[in-house]
Amino acid sequence: MPIFELNTNVPRSKITKDFLIGTSKVIAKTLGKPESYVVIQVNPDQLVLWGGSDEPCGFASLKSIGQLGVQENKKHAAAISEYLDKNLGIPRDRLYVHFVDAPASDIGYNNTTFHEIFGGR
């Protein structure tokens, strides 16, 4: 159930369908999860300053059940920041990523929760 949300001052015109598809693939790959569960939301054209500058920047949230932790998050941060730098021009030092390890019981899906889907684990 990975959910990736990006808030950025990058204009909407740069957020193409291909960008969204690519982002979905990056998130699925770095987490090792099926892309069929990945949700991507991008909020462009936000009024954001970073260090007093309106140059491209962003802050993101990656929520997932498992696959998050100190060592894993370093890998995820690298994959995400590299992709956003290359595709949206958001420099790596102008991006925050907040990692949220969601309990399976807190995520509803298909009339139940992932806790039940995973057999109570």
C-alpha positions as CSV (number, residue, x, y, z in Angstrom):
1,M,0.0,0.0,0.0
2,P,2.8,2.5,-0.6
3,I,1.5,6.0,-0.9
4,F,3.9,8.6,-2.2
5,E,2.8,12.3,-2.0
6,L,4.9,15.1,-3.3
7,N,4.2,18.8,-2.6
8,T,6.3,21.0,-4.9
9,N,6.5,24.5,-6.4
10,V,7.3,22.9,-9.8
11,P,4.6,23.8,-12.3
12,R,1.8,21.5,-13.3
13,S,3.0,21.5,-16.9
14,K,6.0,19.4,-15.8
15,I,3.9,16.7,-14.1
16,T,3.2,14.4,-17.1
17,K,1.5,11.0,-17.2
18,D,5.0,9.6,-18.0
19,F,6.4,11.2,-14.9
20,L,3.6,9.7,-12.7
21,I,4.2,6.3,-14.3
22,G,7.9,6.5,-13.7
23,T,7.4,7.6,-10.1
24,S,5.2,4.6,-9.5
25,K,7.9,2.3,-10.8
26,V,10.6,3.9,-8.7
27,I,8.5,3.6,-5.5
28,A,7.6,-0.1,-6.3
29,K,11.2,-1.0,-7.1
30,T,12.8,0.7,-4.1
31,L,10.3,-0.9,-1.7
32,G,10.2,-4.2,-3.4
33,K,6.4,-4.1,-3.5
34,P,3.9,-4.8,-6.4
35,E,3.3,-1.7,-8.4
36,S,-0.4,-2.6,-8.3
37,Y,-0.6,-1.3,-4.7
38,V,1.4,1.9,-5.3
39,V,-0.5,5.3,-5.1
40,I,1.2,8.5,-6.4
41,Q,-0.1,12.0,-5.7
42,V,1.7,15.1,-6.8
43,N,0.6,18.6,-5.7
44,P,2.4,21.0,-8.1
45,D,2.3,24.8,-8.2
46,Q,2.5,25.1,-4.4
47,L,3.6,28.3,-2.9
48,V,6.8,27.1,-1.3
49,L,10.0,28.8,-0.4
50,W,13.1,26.9,0.7
51,G,15.7,28.9,2.5
52,G,14.1,32.1,1.2
53,S,14.3,30.9,-2.5
54,D,11.5,29.9,-4.8
55,E,13.8,27.7,-6.9
56,P,12.4,24.2,-7.4
57,C,12.0,22.3,-4.2
58,G,9.6,19.9,-2.5
59,F,8.7,17.9,0.5
60,A,7.3,14.4,0.2
61,S,5.8,11.6,2.3
62,L,6.2,7.9,1.7
63,K,3.9,5.7,3.7
64,S,4.3,2.0,3.6
65,I,3.6,-1.1,5.6
66,G,7.1,-2.4,6.3
67,Q,10.2,-1.9,4.2
68,L,11.0,1.3,6.1
69,G,13.8,1.7,8.7
70,V,17.1,3.5,9.1
71,Q,19.1,1.6,6.5
72,E,16.2,1.1,4.1
73,N,15.2,4.8,4.2
74,K,18.7,5.8,3.1
75,K,18.2,3.7,0.0
76,H,14.7,5.0,-0.6
77,A,15.8,8.6,-0.1
78,A,18.6,8.1,-2.7
79,A,16.2,6.6,-5.3
80,I,13.5,9.2,-4.8
81,S,15.8,12.2,-4.8
82,E,17.8,11.0,-7.8
83,Y,14.5,10.5,-9.7
84,L,13.1,13.9,-8.8
85,D,16.3,15.7,-9.5
86,K,16.6,14.1,-12.9
87,N,12.9,14.5,-13.9
88,L,11.7,17.6,-12.2
89,G,14.9,19.5,-11.5
90,I,14.4,19.4,-7.8
91,P,17.9,19.4,-6.4
92,R,18.7,16.8,-3.8
93,D,19.4,19.4,-1.2
94,R,16.0,21.0,-1.7
95,L,13.9,18.0,-0.9
96,Y,12.7,16.4,2.3
97,V,11.1,13.0,2.4
98,H,9.1,11.9,5.5
99,F,9.0,8.1,5.9
100,V,5.9,6.7,7.6
101,D,5.8,3.0,8.5
102,A,2.1,2.4,8.7
103,P,0.7,-0.5,10.8
104,A,-1.2,-3.0,8.6
105,S,-4.3,-2.6,10.9
106,D,-4.4,1.1,10.1
107,I,-4.8,0.8,6.3
108,G,-8.2,-0.2,4.9
109,Y,-8.5,-1.9,1.5
110,N,-11.1,-3.9,-0.3
111,N,-13.6,-4.0,2.6
112,T,-11.0,-5.0,5.2
113,T,-7.5,-4.0,6.4
114,F,-4.1,-5.2,5.3
115,H,-3.8,-6.7,8.8
116,E,-6.5,-9.2,7.8
117,I,-5.1,-9.6,4.2
118,F,-1.7,-10.5,5.6
119,G,-3.3,-13.1,7.9
120,G,-3.1,-11.1,11.1
121,R,0.6,-10.4,10.9
